[in-house]
Amino acid sequence: MLGADTEPAARRPSGGHCSWAQIYAEIDPGAKHGHAGRPNGAVPPPHKIIGNLYYVGTRTLSSFLIVTSQGNILINSTYERNVHTIEKSVEQLGFKFSDIEILLGTHAHGDHQEGDALIKQLTGAQMMAMAEDVPALQAITPGGKEHPIDKTLHDGETVTLGGTTLTAHLTPGHTRGCTTWTMRAKESGKNYNVVIGCSLRPPATLTPEVVAEFSHSFPLVRSLACDVPLGDHPAQYNLEEKYAKLQKGVRNPFIDPDGCTYEVDIEETMFHALLDEQQNAGGH
């Protein structure tokens, strides 16, 4: 994510009377392929983001490792076929995959949580999920594996392990139980607010229920204290660009408070364009 003063022109909405699809193509060039349409086999090197938070995902699907003194937390297993890639990334960082004690997710889509059962099988981790996403998760059964759900969470509930606390924020719309996670991380003696955002991308058709959900989620996400914006797809926070800067030894580029509303700005623009288009087509 970039601040408004450095945001590429190709990703700024131009305004005017464009369809939602035209606006989407303008400010999100990869949208025509969909997140999953871009290659997800090219793996960025696993790396430290800030404090005890590490990236262990693929090129297009985020997976985050939180290391604590009492075991580790993994957020997003991604596809089942990626689990062993995540395992190798964890070990490359010098940690044990078997030390994962808690497994969390952002939302009940296969590209983010299909691997839950295999990770549970390999590590014995306790899998926790937002209550509203439980039915959708139970329908994700790769190879006939039952989807593990050891604990059901609710909006505002916390998950604590080894001195690290994550708060689960219900930000529905993309799925009923879409979960945005917040935590604090320390670097150079200073605490930073980390936001691991759930996708805010609207579906092709907006029902009254989905409209109500997004109308709740957009302002909620904007209200969260944020210094380090992350997301369930790396493109949502410009991982590749920031990782390149990190390699140059500059100030931690993941500390980016100006970029905290970058993704919500894009998706809310899409949402309103799509809603306007639907209402005009319906004669409202």
Order of alpha helices (4+ residues) and beta strands (2+ residues): alpha-beta-beta-beta-beta-alpha-beta-alpha-alpha-beta-alpha-beta-beta-beta-beta-beta-alpha-beta-alpha-alpha
